[in-house]
């Protein structure tokens, strides 16, 4: 703000413990898990799509999804020390639940999936297991 001529400082926002918990839960499920899975789907499609233009577009989207996932993990690290032990347990549970739901998010008819290079249910389930194995543990 000072570069633009303002002499005032921005006030630090006050965030309640409940709002922090809610943000941590949403970020865990949609950000950490969802964006990571979205990155994987786009990388899969970037390799498997039959059309070069679709592979190129999927690579571009994968980079964007990866940036979103990275931001979610930075937010996760920032929020973690602000959580109580019970809230950390809730966030850990949200990570696990979101990951377990991933296979169901990839319900595309097999003929359509193959024609555009999307993973099948078995591949999505393997990816979900791999993601779950590498998620941060907030209980450690």
N, CA, C and O atoms as a GROMACS GRO file, in nm:
protein
  560
    1UNK      N    1   0.082  -0.119   0.000
    1UNK     CA    2   0.000   0.000   0.000
    1UNK      C    3   0.086   0.126   0.000
    1UNK      O    4   0.051   0.225  -0.062
    2UNK      N    5   0.199   0.121   0.069
    2UNK     CA    6   0.283   0.241   0.077
    2UNK      C    7   0.340   0.279  -0.058
    2UNK      O    8   0.363   0.396  -0.085
    3UNK      N    9   0.363   0.180  -0.143
    3UNK     CA   10   0.415   0.211  -0.277
    3UNK      C   11   0.316   0.293  -0.356
    3UNK      O   12   0.355   0.364  -0.449
    4UNK      N   13   0.190   0.285  -0.322
    4UNK     CA   14   0.086   0.358  -0.395
    4UNK      C   15   0.047   0.487  -0.325
    4UNK      O   16  -0.054   0.549  -0.360
    5UNK      N   17   0.127   0.529  -0.226
    5UNK     CA   18   0.104   0.657  -0.163
    5UNK      C   19   0.027   0.652  -0.033
    5UNK      O   20   0.005   0.757   0.028
    6UNK      N   21  -0.015   0.538   0.012
    6UNK     CA   22  -0.090   0.529   0.136
    6UNK      C   23   0.006   0.527   0.254
    6UNK      O   24   0.110   0.461   0.250
    7UNK      N   25  -0.030   0.597   0.358
    7UNK     CA   26   0.054   0.598   0.478
    7UNK      C   27  -0.002   0.505   0.586
    7UNK      O   28   0.061   0.485   0.689
    8UNK      N   29  -0.120   0.450   0.561
    8UNK     CA   30  -0.180   0.364   0.663
    8UNK      C   31  -0.133   0.220   0.648
    8UNK      O   32  -0.098   0.176   0.539
    9UNK      N   33  -0.134   0.151   0.759
    9UNK     CA   34  -0.098   0.010   0.758
    9UNK      C   35  -0.227  -0.071   0.761
    9UNK      O   36  -0.328  -0.030   0.817
   10UNK      N   37  -0.220  -0.186   0.700
   10UNK     CA   38  -0.337  -0.276   0.703
   10UNK      C   39  -0.346  -0.341   0.840
   10UNK      O   40  -0.246  -0.385   0.897
   11UNK      N   41  -0.466  -0.346   0.893
   11UNK     CA   42  -0.487  -0.411   1.022
   11UNK      C   43  -0.480  -0.562   1.004
   11UNK      O   44  -0.528  -0.615   0.904
   12UNK      N   45  -0.421  -0.630   1.101
   12UNK     CA   46  -0.418  -0.776   1.099
   12UNK      C   47  -0.558  -0.827   1.123
   12UNK      O   48  -0.624  -0.784   1.217
   13UNK      N   49  -0.604  -0.919   1.040
   13UNK     CA   50  -0.738  -0.972   1.062
   13UNK      C   51  -0.741  -1.060   1.186
   13UNK      O   52  -0.644  -1.130   1.216
   14UNK      N   53  -0.852  -1.057   1.255
   14UNK     CA   54  -0.871  -1.146   1.369
   14UNK      C   55  -0.951  -1.266   1.320
   14UNK      O   56  -1.062  -1.250   1.270
   15UNK      N   57  -0.895  -1.383   1.335
   15UNK     CA   58  -0.961  -1.505   1.290
   15UNK      C   59  -0.990  -1.590   1.413
   15UNK      O   60  -0.899  -1.621   1.490
   16UNK      N   61  -1.115  -1.626   1.430
   16UNK     CA   62  -1.152  -1.707   1.547
   16UNK      C   63  -1.098  -1.848   1.533
   16UNK      O   64  -1.065  -1.893   1.423
   17UNK      N   65  -1.089  -1.917   1.645
   17UNK     CA   66  -1.041  -2.056   1.644
   17UNK      C   67  -1.134  -2.144   1.559
   17UNK      O   68  -1.087  -2.232   1.488
   18UNK      N   69  -1.264  -2.119   1.568
   18UNK     CA   70  -1.359  -2.198   1.489
   18UNK      C   71  -1.341  -2.172   1.340
   18UNK      O   72  -1.345  -2.265   1.260
   19UNK      N   73  -1.321  -2.047   1.301
   19UNK     CA   74  -1.300  -2.016   1.160
   19UNK      C   75  -1.170  -2.080   1.111
   19UNK      O   76  -1.164  -2.128   0.998
   20UNK      N   77  -1.068  -2.081   1.195
   20UNK     CA   78  -0.942  -2.145   1.158
   20UNK      C   79  -0.965  -2.294   1.135
   20UNK      O   80  -0.916  -2.350   1.037
   21UNK      N   81  -1.040  -2.358   1.225
   21UNK     CA   82  -1.072  -2.500   1.211
   21UNK      C   83  -1.148  -2.526   1.083
   21UNK      O   84  -1.115  -2.618   1.008
   22UNK      N   85  -1.251  -2.446   1.055
   22UNK     CA   86  -1.331  -2.464   0.935
   22UNK      C   87  -1.247  -2.448   0.809
   22UNK      O   88  -1.260  -2.526   0.715
   23UNK      N   89  -1.162  -2.348   0.808
   23UNK     CA   90  -1.072  -2.328   0.694
   23UNK      C   91  -0.976  -2.446   0.679
   23UNK      O   92  -0.951  -2.491   0.568
   24UNK      N   93  -0.923  -2.494   0.790
   24UNK     CA   94  -0.831  -2.608   0.785
   24UNK      C   95  -0.900  -2.732   0.731
   24UNK      O   96  -0.841  -2.806   0.652
   25UNK      N   97  -1.025  -2.756   0.771
   25UNK     CA   98  -1.100  -2.872   0.722
   25UNK      C   99  -1.126  -2.862   0.572
   25UNK      O  100  -1.104  -2.958   0.499
   26UNK      N  101  -1.172  -2.747   0.528
   26UNK     CA  102  -1.200  -2.727   0.385
   26UNK      C  103  -1.072  -2.736   0.303
   26UNK      O  104  -1.070  -2.798   0.197
   27UNK      N  105  -0.966  -2.674   0.352
   27UNK     CA  106  -0.839  -2.677   0.282
   27UNK      C  107  -0.785  -2.820   0.271
   27UNK      O  108  -0.731  -2.858   0.168
   28UNK      N  109  -0.798  -2.898   0.379
   28UNK     CA  110  -0.749  -3.036   0.377
   28UNK      C  111  -0.818  -3.117   0.268
   28UNK      O  112  -0.753  -3.185   0.189
   29UNK      N  113  -0.951  -3.109   0.265
   29UNK     CA  114  -1.028  -3.191   0.170
   29UNK      C  115  -1.019  -3.138   0.027
   29UNK      O  116  -0.979  -3.210  -0.064
   30UNK      N  117  -1.056  -3.013   0.009
   30UNK     CA  118  -1.062  -2.959  -0.127
   30UNK      C  119  -0.925  -2.917  -0.180
   30UNK      O  120  -0.896  -2.934  -0.298
   31UNK      N  121  -0.843  -2.863  -0.092
   31UNK     CA  122  -0.712  -2.814  -0.136
   31UNK      C  123  -0.609  -2.923  -0.144
   31UNK      O  124  -0.564  -2.960  -0.252
   32UNK      N  125  -0.570  -2.976  -0.029
   32UNK     CA  126  -0.462  -3.076  -0.026
   32UNK      C  127  -0.497  -3.200  -0.106
   32UNK      O  128  -0.421  -3.244  -0.192
   33UNK      N  129  -0.613  -3.258  -0.079
   33UNK     CA  130  -0.651  -3.382  -0.146
   33UNK      C  131  -0.706  -3.355  -0.286
   33UNK      O  132  -0.658  -3.414  -0.384
   34UNK      N  133  -0.804  -3.268  -0.297
   34UNK     CA  134  -0.869  -3.245  -0.426
   34UNK      C  135  -0.776  -3.191  -0.533
   34UNK      O  136  -0.778  -3.238  -0.647
   35UNK      N  137  -0.695  -3.094  -0.498
   35UNK     CA  138  -0.604  -3.036  -0.597
   35UNK      C  139  -0.491  -3.133  -0.633
   35UNK      O  140  -0.445  -3.134  -0.747
   36UNK      N  141  -0.446  -3.213  -0.537
   36UNK     CA  142  -0.344  -3.313  -0.567
   36UNK      C  143  -0.400  -3.417  -0.664
   36UNK      O  144  -0.334  -3.454  -0.761
   37UNK      N  145  -0.522  -3.463  -0.637
   37UNK     CA  146  -0.586  -3.560  -0.725
   37UNK      C  147  -0.612  -3.499  -0.862
   37UNK      O  148  -0.593  -3.565  -0.964
   38UNK      N  149  -0.655  -3.374  -0.865
   38UNK     CA  150  -0.677  -3.306  -0.992
   38UNK      C  151  -0.549  -3.297  -1.074
   38UNK      O  152  -0.551  -3.312  -1.196
   39UNK      N  153  -0.438  -3.272  -1.007
   39UNK     CA  154  -0.308  -3.270  -1.075
   39UNK      C  155  -0.280  -3.406  -1.136
   39UNK      O  156  -0.241  -3.416  -1.253
   40UNK      N  157  -0.301  -3.512  -1.056
   40UNK     CA  158  -0.274  -3.647  -1.106
   40UNK      C  159  -0.361  -3.680  -1.227
   40UNK      O  160  -0.312  -3.735  -1.326
   41UNK      N  161  -0.490  -3.646  -1.220
   41UNK     CA  162  -0.579  -3.674  -1.334
   41UNK      C  163  -0.529  -3.605  -1.460
   41UNK      O  164  -0.526  -3.665  -1.568
   42UNK      N  165  -0.489  -3.479  -1.446
   42UNK     CA  166  -0.443  -3.406  -1.564
   42UNK      C  167  -0.311  -3.461  -1.617
   42UNK      O  168  -0.290  -3.466  -1.738
   43UNK      N  169  -0.222  -3.503  -1.528
   43UNK     CA  170  -0.097  -3.565  -1.573
   43UNK      C  171  -0.125  -3.698  -1.643
   43UNK      O  172  -0.062  -3.730  -1.743
   44UNK      N  173  -0.220  -3.774  -1.590
   44UNK     CA  174  -0.261  -3.899  -1.653
   44UNK      C  175  -0.312  -3.871  -1.794
   44UNK      O  176  -0.272  -3.936  -1.891
   45UNK      N  177  -0.401  -3.773  -1.804
   45UNK     CA  178  -0.459  -3.739  -1.933
   45UNK      C  179  -0.354  -3.684  -2.029
   45UNK      O  180  -0.363  -3.706  -2.150
   46UNK      N  181  -0.256  -3.612  -1.977
   46UNK     CA  182  -0.149  -3.556  -2.060
   46UNK      C  183  -0.067  -3.667  -2.126
   46UNK      O  184  -0.006  -3.645  -2.231
   47UNK      N  185  -0.066  -3.785  -2.066
   47UNK     CA  186   0.005  -3.899  -2.125
   47UNK      C  187  -0.088  -3.988  -2.208
   47UNK      O  188  -0.046  -4.043  -2.310
   48UNK      N  189  -0.213  -4.003  -2.164
   48UNK     CA  190  -0.301  -4.104  -2.223
   48UNK      C  191  -0.396  -4.052  -2.330
   48UNK      O  192  -0.450  -4.132  -2.407
   49UNK      N  193  -0.418  -3.923  -2.338
   49UNK     CA  194  -0.515  -3.871  -2.436
   49UNK      C  195  -0.467  -3.900  -2.578
   49UNK      O  196  -0.349  -3.884  -2.609
   50UNK      N  197  -0.559  -3.942  -2.664
   50UNK     CA  198  -0.519  -3.975  -2.801
   50UNK      C  199  -0.486  -3.852  -2.888
   50UNK      O  200  -0.410  -3.863  -2.984
   51UNK      N  201  -0.542  -3.736  -2.855
   51UNK     CA  202  -0.519  -3.617  -2.937
   51UNK      C  203  -0.409  -3.530  -2.875
   51UNK      O  204  -0.407  -3.508  -2.754
   52UNK      N  205  -0.318  -3.482  -2.958
   52UNK     CA  206  -0.206  -3.399  -2.912
   52UNK      C  207  -0.256  -3.271  -2.844
   52UNK      O  208  -0.200  -3.229  -2.743
   53UNK      N  209  -0.359  -3.210  -2.898
   53UNK     CA  210  -0.410  -3.086  -2.840
   53UNK      C  211  -0.466  -3.110  -2.699
   53UNK      O  212  -0.448  -3.028  -2.609
   54UNK      N  213  -0.533  -3.222  -2.681
   54UNK     CA  214  -0.586  -3.256  -2.550
   54UNK      C  215  -0.472  -3.285  -2.452
   54UNK      O  216  -0.480  -3.245  -2.335
   55UNK      N  217  -0.367  -3.354  -2.496
   55UNK     CA  218  -0.251  -3.379  -2.410
   55UNK      C  219  -0.185  -3.247  -2.368
   55UNK      O  220  -0.148  -3.229  -2.253
   56UNK      N  221  -0.170  -3.157  -2.463
   56UNK     CA  222  -0.110  -3.026  -2.435
   56UNK      C  223  -0.194  -2.948  -2.334
   56UNK      O  224  -0.140  -2.890  -2.240
   57UNK      N  225  -0.325  -2.946  -2.354
   57UNK     CA  226  -0.414  -2.874  -2.262
   57UNK      C  227  -0.409  -2.936  -2.123
   57UNK      O  228  -0.407  -2.864  -2.023
   58UNK      N  229  -0.406  -3.068  -2.116
   58UNK     CA  230  -0.400  -3.136  -1.986
   58UNK      C  231  -0.271  -3.101  -1.913
   58UNK      O  232  -0.273  -3.083  -1.791
   59UNK      N  233  -0.158  -3.092  -1.985
   59UNK     CA  234  -0.031  -3.052  -1.920
   59UNK      C  235  -0.042  -2.911  -1.863
   59UNK      O  236   0.006  -2.884  -1.753
   60UNK      N  237  -0.104  -2.823  -1.937
   60UNK     CA  238  -0.123  -2.685  -1.891
   60UNK      C  239  -0.210  -2.682  -1.765
   60UNK      O  240  -0.177  -2.614  -1.668
   61UNK      N  241  -0.319  -2.755  -1.767
   61UNK     CA  242  -0.409  -2.760  -1.651
   61UNK      C  243  -0.338  -2.825  -1.532
   61UNK      O  244  -0.356  -2.781  -1.419
   62UNK      N  245  -0.258  -2.928  -1.557
   62UNK     CA  246  -0.184  -2.996  -1.449
   62UNK      C  247  -0.092  -2.899  -1.376
   62UNK      O  248  -0.083  -2.902  -1.253
   63UNK      N  249  -0.024  -2.812  -1.451
   63UNK     CA  250   0.063  -2.712  -1.386
   63UNK      C  251  -0.018  -2.620  -1.296
   63UNK      O  252   0.024  -2.588  -1.185
   64UNK      N  253  -0.134  -2.579  -1.343
   64UNK     CA  254  -0.221  -2.492  -1.264
   64UNK      C  255  -0.271  -2.565  -1.140
   64UNK      O  256  -0.270  -2.509  -1.030
   65UNK      N  257  -0.315  -2.689  -1.156
   65UNK     CA  258  -0.362  -2.769  -1.042
   65UNK      C  259  -0.249  -2.789  -0.941
   65UNK      O  260  -0.273  -2.784  -0.820
   66UNK      N  261  -0.129  -2.812  -0.989
   66UNK     CA  262  -0.014  -2.832  -0.899
   66UNK      C  263   0.014  -2.705  -0.818
   66UNK      O  264   0.048  -2.713  -0.700
   67UNK      N  265   0.000  -2.589  -0.880
   67UNK     CA  266   0.016  -2.464  -0.804
   67UNK      C  267  -0.091  -2.452  -0.697
   67UNK      O  268  -0.063  -2.407  -0.586
   68UNK      N  269  -0.213  -2.490  -0.730
   68UNK     CA  270  -0.322  -2.486  -0.630
   68UNK      C  271  -0.290  -2.582  -0.515
   68UNK      O  272  -0.309  -2.546  -0.398
   69UNK      N  273  -0.244  -2.702  -0.546
   69UNK     CA  274  -0.210  -2.799  -0.442
   69UNK      C  275  -0.097  -2.746  -0.354
   69UNK      O  276  -0.102  -2.759  -0.232
   70UNK      N  277   0.005  -2.687  -0.416
   70UNK     CA  278   0.117  -2.632  -0.339
   70UNK      C  279   0.069  -2.523  -0.244
   70UNK      O  280   0.112  -2.517  -0.128
   71UNK      N  281  -0.019  -2.437  -0.291
   71UNK     CA  282  -0.076  -2.333  -0.205
   71UNK      C  283  -0.154  -2.396  -0.090
   71UNK      O  284  -0.144  -2.350   0.024
   72UNK      N  285  -0.230  -2.500  -0.118
   72UNK     CA  286  -0.308  -2.567  -0.013
   72UNK      C  287  -0.215  -2.625   0.094
   72UNK      O  288  -0.246  -2.618   0.213
   73UNK      N  289  -0.103  -2.683   0.053
   73UNK     CA  290  -0.011  -2.739   0.152
   73UNK      C  291   0.061  -2.630   0.231
   73UNK      O  292   0.092  -2.649   0.349
   74UNK      N  293   0.089  -2.517   0.168
   74UNK     CA  294   0.147  -2.404   0.243
   74UNK      C  295   0.045  -2.352   0.345
   74UNK      O  296   0.082  -2.322   0.459
   75UNK      N  297  -0.081  -2.343   0.305
   75UNK     CA  298  -0.187  -2.301   0.397
   75UNK      C  299  -0.203  -2.403   0.510
   75UNK      O  300  -0.222  -2.366   0.626
   76UNK      N  301  -0.195  -2.531   0.476
   76UNK     CA  302  -0.202  -2.638   0.576
   76UNK      C  303  -0.093  -2.616   0.682
   76UNK      O  304  -0.121  -2.621   0.802
   77UNK      N  305   0.030  -2.592   0.638
   77UNK     CA  306   0.141  -2.571   0.731
   77UNK      C  307   0.122  -2.445   0.815
   77UNK      O  308   0.161  -2.443   0.932
   78UNK      N  309   0.062  -2.342   0.759
   78UNK     CA  310   0.040  -2.218   0.831
   78UNK      C  311  -0.071  -2.236   0.936
   78UNK      O  312  -0.061  -2.182   1.046
   79UNK      N  313  -0.176  -2.311   0.900
   79UNK     CA  314  -0.289  -2.329   0.991
   79UNK      C  315  -0.258  -2.427   1.103
   79UNK      O  316  -0.308  -2.411   1.214
   80UNK      N  317  -0.178  -2.528   1.076
   80UNK     CA  318  -0.156  -2.636   1.172
   80UNK      C  319  -0.121  -2.589   1.313
   80UNK      O  320  -0.182  -2.638   1.408
   81UNK      N  321  -0.026  -2.497   1.332
   81UNK     CA  322   0.006  -2.458   1.469
   81UNK      C  323  -0.105  -2.379   1.539
   81UNK      O  324  -0.101  -2.360   1.661
   82UNK      N  325  -0.202  -2.334   1.464
   82UNK     CA  326  -0.313  -2.258   1.521
   82UNK      C  327  -0.426  -2.349   1.569
   82UNK      O  328  -0.523  -2.302   1.629
   83UNK      N  329  -0.414  -2.479   1.542
   83UNK     CA  330  -0.520  -2.574   1.576
   83UNK      C  331  -0.494  -2.639   1.711
   83UNK      O  332  -0.379  -2.657   1.753
   84UNK      N  333  -0.602  -2.675   1.777
   84UNK     CA  334  -0.591  -2.753   1.901
   84UNK      C  335  -0.564  -2.900   1.862
   84UNK      O  336  -0.582  -2.936   1.746
   85UNK      N  337  -0.523  -2.983   1.958
   85UNK     CA  338  -0.505  -3.125   1.926
   85UNK      C  339  -0.632  -3.191   1.871
   85UNK      O  340  -0.624  -3.272   1.778
   86UNK      N  341  -0.748  -3.158   1.926
   86UNK     CA  342  -0.874  -3.214   1.874
   86UNK      C  343  -0.901  -3.168   1.731
   86UNK      O  344  -0.947  -3.246   1.648
   87UNK      N  345  -0.872  -3.042   1.703
   87UNK     CA  346  -0.891  -2.990   1.568
   87UNK      C  347  -0.795  -3.057   1.470
   87UNK      O  348  -0.831  -3.084   1.355
   88UNK      N  349  -0.673  -3.084   1.514
   88UNK     CA  350  -0.578  -3.156   1.429
   88UNK      C  351  -0.632  -3.294   1.394
   88UNK      O  352  -0.620  -3.340   1.280
   89UNK      N  353  -0.691  -3.360   1.493
   89UNK     CA  354  -0.751  -3.491   1.468
   89UNK      C  355  -0.863  -3.480   1.365
   89UNK      O  356  -0.876  -3.566   1.277
   90UNK      N  357  -0.945  -3.376   1.375
   90UNK     CA  358  -1.053  -3.356   1.278
   90UNK      C  359  -0.998  -3.335   1.138
   90UNK      O  360  -1.052  -3.388   1.040
   91UNK      N  361  -0.891  -3.257   1.128
   91UNK     CA  362  -0.830  -3.231   0.997
   91UNK      C  363  -0.772  -3.360   0.940
   91UNK      O  364  -0.787  -3.387   0.821
   92UNK      N  365  -0.705  -3.438   1.023
   92UNK     CA  366  -0.650  -3.566   0.978
   92UNK      C  367  -0.763  -3.656   0.926
   92UNK      O  368  -0.749  -3.720   0.822
   93UNK      N  369  -0.873  -3.659   0.998
   93UNK     CA  370  -0.989  -3.739   0.956
   93UNK      C  371  -1.044  -3.688   0.822
   93UNK      O  372  -1.080  -3.767   0.736
   94UNK      N  373  -1.050  -3.556   0.806
   94UNK     CA  374  -1.098  -3.498   0.680
   94UNK      C  375  -1.007  -3.536   0.564
   94UNK      O  376  -1.055  -3.562   0.454
   95UNK      N  377  -0.875  -3.539   0.587
   95UNK     CA  378  -0.781  -3.581   0.483
   95UNK      C  379  -0.809  -3.725   0.440
   95UNK      O  380  -0.814  -3.755   0.321
   96UNK      N  381  -0.827  -3.811   0.537
   96UNK     CA  382  -0.851  -3.953   0.508
   96UNK      C  383  -0.984  -3.970   0.435
   96UNK      O  384  -0.989  -4.040   0.333
   97UNK      N  385  -1.091  -3.908   0.485
   97UNK     CA  386  -1.222  -3.921   0.420
   97UNK      C  387  -1.220  -3.869   0.277
   97UNK      O  388  -1.273  -3.933   0.186
   98UNK      N  389  -1.159  -3.754   0.257
   98UNK     CA  390  -1.153  -3.697   0.122
   98UNK      C  391  -1.077  -3.789   0.028
   98UNK      O  392  -1.114  -3.804  -0.088
   99UNK      N  393  -0.972  -3.850   0.077
   99UNK     CA  394  -0.893  -3.941  -0.006
   99UNK      C  395  -0.972  -4.067  -0.037
   99UNK      O  396  -0.966  -4.118  -0.149
  100UNK      N  397  -1.046  -4.119   0.059
  100UNK     CA  398  -1.126  -4.239   0.036
  100UNK      C  399  -1.237  -4.215  -0.066
  100UNK      O  400  -1.280  -4.309  -0.133
  101UNK      N  401  -1.282  -4.092  -0.078
  101UNK     CA  402  -1.388  -4.059  -0.174
  101UNK      C  403  -1.336  -4.040  -0.316
  101UNK      O  404  -1.414  -4.032  -0.410
  102UNK      N  405  -1.206  -4.032  -0.333
  102UNK     CA  406  -1.149  -3.999  -0.464
  102UNK      C  407  -1.189  -4.097  -0.574
  102UNK      O  408  -1.222  -4.054  -0.684
  103UNK      N  409  -1.187  -4.224  -0.547
  103UNK     CA  410  -1.223  -4.322  -0.650
  103UNK      C  411  -1.361  -4.297  -0.707
  103UNK      O  412  -1.382  -4.314  -0.827
  104UNK      N  413  -1.456  -4.258  -0.623
  104UNK     CA  414  -1.592  -4.230  -0.668
  104UNK      C  415  -1.602  -4.105  -0.753
  104UNK      O  416  -1.698  -4.089  -0.828
  105UNK      N  417  -1.504  -4.015  -0.739
  105UNK     CA  418  -1.506  -3.892  -0.818
  105UNK      C  419  -1.468  -3.915  -0.963
  105UNK      O  420  -1.481  -3.825  -1.046
  106UNK      N  421  -1.422  -4.033  -0.995
  106UNK     CA  422  -1.373  -4.062  -1.129
  106UNK      C  423  -1.468  -4.156  -1.203
  106UNK      O  424  -1.424  -4.241  -1.280
  107UNK      N  425  -1.597  -4.139  -1.180
  107UNK     CA  426  -1.699  -4.224  -1.242
  107UNK      C  427  -1.734  -4.171  -1.381
  107UNK      O  428  -1.832  -4.098  -1.398
  108UNK      N  429  -1.655  -4.207  -1.478
  108UNK     CA  430  -1.679  -4.169  -1.617
  108UNK      C  431  -1.698  -4.299  -1.695
  108UNK      O  432  -1.620  -4.393  -1.677
  109UNK      N  433  -1.799  -4.308  -1.781
  109UNK     CA  434  -1.814  -4.430  -1.860
  109UNK      C  435  -1.682  -4.468  -1.929
  109UNK      O  436  -1.613  -4.382  -1.983
  110UNK      N  437  -1.649  -4.597  -1.925
  110UNK     CA  438  -1.518  -4.640  -1.971
  110UNK      C  439  -1.489  -4.604  -2.116
  110UNK      O  440  -1.375  -4.573  -2.150
  111UNK      N  441  -1.590  -4.608  -2.202
  111UNK     CA  442  -1.564  -4.573  -2.342
  111UNK      C  443  -1.529  -4.425  -2.356
  111UNK      O  444  -1.442  -4.388  -2.434
  112UNK      N  445  -1.599  -4.341  -2.280
  112UNK     CA  446  -1.568  -4.198  -2.283
  112UNK      C  447  -1.430  -4.172  -2.222
  112UNK      O  448  -1.350  -4.096  -2.277
  113UNK      N  449  -1.402  -4.235  -2.108
  113UNK     CA  450  -1.272  -4.216  -2.042
  113UNK      C  451  -1.159  -4.252  -2.136
  113UNK      O  452  -1.062  -4.177  -2.147
  114UNK      N  453  -1.170  -4.365  -2.202
  114UNK     CA  454  -1.064  -4.408  -2.294
  114UNK      C  455  -1.049  -4.311  -2.412
  114UNK      O  456  -0.938  -4.286  -2.458
  115UNK      N  457  -1.160  -4.259  -2.460
  115UNK     CA  458  -1.153  -4.172  -2.578
  115UNK      C  459  -1.088  -4.036  -2.549
  115UNK      O  460  -1.041  -3.970  -2.641
  116UNK      N  461  -1.086  -3.995  -2.421
  116UNK     CA  462  -1.023  -3.866  -2.388
  116UNK      C  463  -0.904  -3.883  -2.294
  116UNK      O  464  -0.847  -3.784  -2.248
  117UNK      N  465  -0.866  -4.006  -2.265
  117UNK     CA  466  -0.746  -4.032  -2.186
  117UNK      C  467  -0.762  -4.016  -2.037
  117UNK      O  468  -0.664  -3.985  -1.968
  118UNK      N  469  -0.882  -4.038  -1.984
  118UNK     CA  470  -0.902  -4.030  -1.839
  118UNK      C  471  -0.878  -4.167  -1.775
  118UNK      O  472  -0.893  -4.270  -1.841
  119UNK      N  473  -0.840  -4.168  -1.648
  119UNK     CA  474  -0.815  -4.296  -1.581
  119UNK      C  475  -0.945  -4.371  -1.553
  119UNK      O  476  -1.052  -4.312  -1.540
  120UNK      N  477  -0.932  -4.502  -1.545
  120UNK     CA  478  -1.044  -4.585  -1.504
  120UNK      C  479  -1.052  -4.590  -1.354
  120UNK      O  480  -0.968  -4.533  -1.283
  121UNK      N  481  -1.153  -4.660  -1.305
  121UNK     CA  482  -1.176  -4.667  -1.161
  121UNK      C  483  -1.058  -4.733  -1.088
  121UNK      O  484  -1.020  -4.687  -0.980
  122UNK      N  485  -1.001  -4.838  -1.144
  122UNK     CA  486  -0.888  -4.907  -1.079
  122UNK      C  487  -0.766  -4.814  -1.068
  122UNK      O  488  -0.700  -4.810  -0.964
  123UNK      N  489  -0.736  -4.741  -1.174
  123UNK     CA  490  -0.624  -4.647  -1.170
  123UNK      C  491  -0.647  -4.536  -1.068
  123UNK      O  492  -0.556  -4.496  -0.996
  124UNK      N  493  -0.772  -4.486  -1.064
  124UNK     CA  494  -0.805  -4.381  -0.968
  124UNK      C  495  -0.791  -4.432  -0.825
  124UNK      O  496  -0.744  -4.359  -0.738
  125UNK      N  497  -0.832  -4.555  -0.801
  125UNK     CA  498  -0.819  -4.612  -0.666
  125UNK      C  499  -0.672  -4.626  -0.627
  125UNK      O  500  -0.636  -4.598  -0.512
  126UNK      N  501  -0.586  -4.667  -0.720
  126UNK     CA  502  -0.442  -4.676  -0.691
  126UNK      C  503  -0.384  -4.538  -0.661
  126UNK      O  504  -0.302  -4.523  -0.571
  127UNK      N  505  -0.427  -4.439  -0.738
  127UNK     CA  506  -0.378  -4.302  -0.714
  127UNK      C  507  -0.425  -4.252  -0.577
  127UNK      O  508  -0.348  -4.188  -0.506
  128UNK      N  509  -0.548  -4.281  -0.541
  128UNK     CA  510  -0.601  -4.239  -0.411
  128UNK      C  511  -0.519  -4.302  -0.298
  128UNK      O  512  -0.488  -4.236  -0.200
  129UNK      N  513  -0.484  -4.430  -0.312
  129UNK     CA  514  -0.402  -4.497  -0.210
  129UNK      C  515  -0.265  -4.432  -0.199
  129UNK      O  516  -0.213  -4.414  -0.089
  130UNK      N  517  -0.206  -4.399  -0.313
  130UNK     CA  518  -0.075  -4.334  -0.312
  130UNK      C  519  -0.081  -4.196  -0.249
  130UNK      O  520   0.008  -4.157  -0.174
  131UNK      N  521  -0.186  -4.122  -0.279
  131UNK     CA  522  -0.203  -3.988  -0.220
  131UNK      C  523  -0.218  -4.001  -0.068
  131UNK      O  524  -0.155  -3.927   0.007
  132UNK      N  525  -0.301  -4.094  -0.024
  132UNK     CA  526  -0.323  -4.113   0.119
  132UNK      C  527  -0.191  -4.148   0.190
  132UNK      O  528  -0.166  -4.100   0.301
  133UNK      N  529  -0.109  -4.228   0.127
  133UNK     CA  530   0.018  -4.268   0.188
  133UNK      C  531   0.115  -4.151   0.204
  133UNK      O  532   0.205  -4.156   0.287
  134UNK      N  533   0.096  -4.046   0.123
  134UNK     CA  534   0.191  -3.934   0.125
  134UNK      C  535   0.135  -3.806   0.185
  134UNK      O  536   0.203  -3.702   0.185
  135UNK      N  537   0.014  -3.811   0.237
  135UNK     CA  538  -0.041  -3.690   0.298
  135UNK      C  539   0.028  -3.661   0.430
  135UNK      O  540   0.075  -3.753   0.497
  136UNK      N  541   0.035  -3.534   0.466
  136UNK     CA  542   0.100  -3.501   0.594
  136UNK      C  543   0.018  -3.553   0.710
  136UNK      O  544  -0.105  -3.555   0.706
  137UNK      N  545   0.086  -3.594   0.811
  137UNK     CA  546   0.017  -3.637   0.933
  137UNK      C  547   0.017  -3.520   1.029
  137UNK      O  548   0.122  -3.472   1.069
  138UNK      N  549  -0.100  -3.475   1.065
  138UNK     CA  550  -0.110  -3.363   1.159
  138UNK      C  551  -0.113  -3.413   1.301
  138UNK      O  552  -0.118  -3.334   1.395
  139UNK      N  553  -0.110  -3.544   1.318
  139UNK     CA  554  -0.112  -3.601   1.452
  139UNK      C  555   0.028  -3.632   1.503
  139UNK      O  556   0.045  -3.671   1.619
  140UNK      N  557   0.128  -3.615   1.419
  140UNK     CA  558   0.264  -3.653   1.458
  140UNK      C  559   0.321  -3.561   1.563
  140UNK      O  560   0.435  -3.579   1.606
   0.00000   0.00000   0.00000
